[in-house]
Amino acid sequence: MTDIVKRNARVILLDGDDLVLIKRTKPGRDPYWVTVGGGVEEDDATIEAALHREVFEELGGKLGRAELVHLITDQLESGIGVQHIFAARLKSMDLSARTGTEFAKPERGGYEVIRVPFTAKAARELNLMPPELADFIATNTDAIVSVLNAPIRET
C-alpha cells in the first residue's frame, strides 16, 4: 500500500447561483482558476476543519454545511496525494480579513476572487485546475446543487 503523503481540502463554493473561484496569475504563465482550499495541516482536527480554515484564510469567509462530493488522487514522487473536494454554500465573506501567507508573497502571483455562473458551460470555458475537477463540476452541476439543497436529517 502506497502512503498518502499529502492531503488537500478544496470546496466547490456556491454563492447564490455563482461559483466562487480564485483566479491565479503568475509571471510567464497563462491565468488559471482554482477552487478555494489548500493543504491539510498537522494541527487541523479533521479534513473538514482544514477546509473551514482555508476558506477563512483565502476569503475571510465562512461556510454553511460542507458535503464531501469527490476525491482526486495524485501520484506524487514520494507517495499519494488526495484532494478532498467538498461542496458548500458561502455564508459570509470579508476579503479584508484574509490571512493566508500567500498574500504577503508577491512572487507567488495574484489571487483574485471571482464569481462565475454555476453552469457546465462556464466551468468548461475556464482554465480550471485541476482538469479532473473542472470535468467533475461540468458533469455534476445539478447533482451538486441537489446535495446542497437536501435537508439535513437527524439521526
MARTORPA-606673 format. One line per 8 residues: number of its first residue (from 1); their letters; for each residue x, y negated, z negated of C-alpha. Coordinates in steps of 0.1 Angstrom, whole numbers. Layout:
# residues N
NUM) a) X,Y,Z ~ ...
This chain:
# residues 155
1) mtdivkrn) 0,0,0 ~ 14,-34,10 ~ 15,-61,-17 ~ -7,-92,-15 ~ 18,-119,-18 ~ -3,-150,-11 ~ -40,-159,-17 ~ -58,-189,-4
9) arvilldg) -93,-202,-12 ~ -110,-222,16 ~ -145,-235,20 ~ -169,-239,49 ~ -182,-271,33 ~ -216,-285,43 ~ -228,-320,35 ~ -264,-321,48
17) ddlvlikr) -262,-308,84 ~ -225,-316,87 ~ -193,-296,82 ~ -167,-314,62 ~ -131,-308,75 ~ -96,-322,73 ~ -81,-335,105 ~ -43,-328,103
25) tkpgrdpy) -19,-349,123 ~ 18,-342,123 ~ 45,-358,144 ~ 52,-338,175 ~ 21,-316,173 ~ -14,-319,186 ~ -40,-327,160 ~ -58,-298,144
33) wvtvgggv) -86,-293,119 ~ -87,-272,87 ~ -113,-264,61 ~ -108,-277,26 ~ -88,-255,4 ~ -54,-241,-3 ~ -33,-217,-23 ~ -44,-199,-54
41) eeddatie) -20,-208,-83 ~ -10,-186,-112 ~ -29,-208,-137 ~ -62,-206,-118 ~ -85,-184,-138 ~ -102,-170,-106 ~ -101,-174,-69 ~ -133,-195,-71
49) aalhrevf) -117,-217,-98 ~ -89,-223,-73 ~ -114,-233,-47 ~ -130,-259,-71 ~ -96,-273,-80 ~ -86,-276,-43 ~ -119,-294,-34 ~ -112,-319,-62
57) eelggklg) -76,-324,-52 ~ -83,-328,-15 ~ -116,-347,-16 ~ -122,-358,-52 ~ -152,-335,-46 ~ -175,-312,-65 ~ -193,-282,-50 ~ -226,-266,-55
65) raelvhli) -226,-229,-59 ~ -199,-212,-37 ~ -205,-179,-19 ~ -177,-157,-6 ~ -186,-151,30 ~ -154,-139,48 ~ -118,-127,43 ~ -89,-133,67
73) tdqlesgi) -59,-111,62 ~ -25,-123,75 ~ 6,-101,79 ~ 35,-121,63 ~ 72,-113,62 ~ 70,-103,25 ~ 35,-87,24 ~ -1,-96,30
81) gvqhifaa) -18,-130,28 ~ -55,-131,21 ~ -77,-161,28 ~ -109,-160,8 ~ -135,-180,27 ~ -164,-194,8 ~ -194,-214,19 ~ -208,-242,-3
89) rlksmdls) -226,-275,-2 ~ -209,-307,-13 ~ -224,-322,-44 ~ -202,-353,-46 ~ -170,-368,-31 ~ -148,-397,-41 ~ -117,-399,-19 ~ -101,-424,-43
97) artgtefa) -99,-396,-69 ~ -79,-372,-46 ~ -49,-358,-65 ~ -32,-334,-41 ~ 6,-337,-39 ~ 4,-336,-1 ~ -9,-372,-1 ~ 23,-385,-16
105) kperggye) 44,-369,11 ~ 42,-389,44 ~ 64,-363,61 ~ 36,-338,58 ~ 15,-360,82 ~ -21,-373,80 ~ -51,-358,62 ~ -83,-374,74
113) virvpfta) -116,-363,61 ~ -141,-359,90 ~ -176,-346,94 ~ -189,-328,125 ~ -223,-313,132 ~ -225,-277,118 ~ -231,-261,151 ~ -214,-233,171
121) kaarelnl) -208,-258,199 ~ -190,-283,175 ~ -169,-255,159 ~ -158,-243,193 ~ -148,-278,206 ~ -123,-284,177 ~ -88,-271,174 ~ -99,-255,141
129) mppeladf) -73,-234,123 ~ -70,-205,119 ~ -87,-195,152 ~ -103,-165,134 ~ -121,-189,111 ~ -133,-210,140 ~ -147,-179,156 ~ -164,-168,124
137) iatntdai) -180,-202,119 ~ -192,-204,155 ~ -207,-170,154 ~ -224,-173,120 ~ -237,-209,116 ~ -273,-197,110 ~ -262,-169,86 ~ -241,-193,66
145) vsvlnapi) -269,-218,62 ~ -292,-189,52 ~ -268,-177,25 ~ -266,-212,10 ~ -304,-217,11 ~ -311,-183,-5 ~ -324,-188,-41 ~ -302,-176,-69
153) ret) -316,-145,-85 ~ -314,-140,-122 ~ -301,-105,-133
